[in-house]
Amino acid sequence: MYVNVFRTYKRADMDPAAYAADAERMETLARQQKGFVAFRRYAAADGETLSLSEWETEDDARAWARHPEHAVVQGRARSAYYESYVVYSSIRRYAGSERVDRSWRLLGK
């Protein structure tokens, strides 16, 4: 399992409709990629957004990062949508119990 955590703050002058359209298209496209497991998005009260994507392998996640349509939207996001962002990636997995160690999808989350 490979996980990407994407933390962002959006620009005050961004186009919300354009952002929403790009975000929806990227989520739909990501779900069609080899090795896709899950995607979740969370928003904090201070405007920070956290997106979590899970992939079967690191190679699957890297292939998604290089997908041509995704690469175009990444460039647009850097210039037009995000004030700041950071990406964390990990292949390590720690669990305190068997229940936690299973996929969140299997737990109904």
Beta strands, then each sheet from edge to edge (+ up, - down):
strand 1: 2-10
strand 2: 36-43
strand 3: 48-55
strand 4: 82-90
sheet 1: 2+ 3- 1+ 4-
end
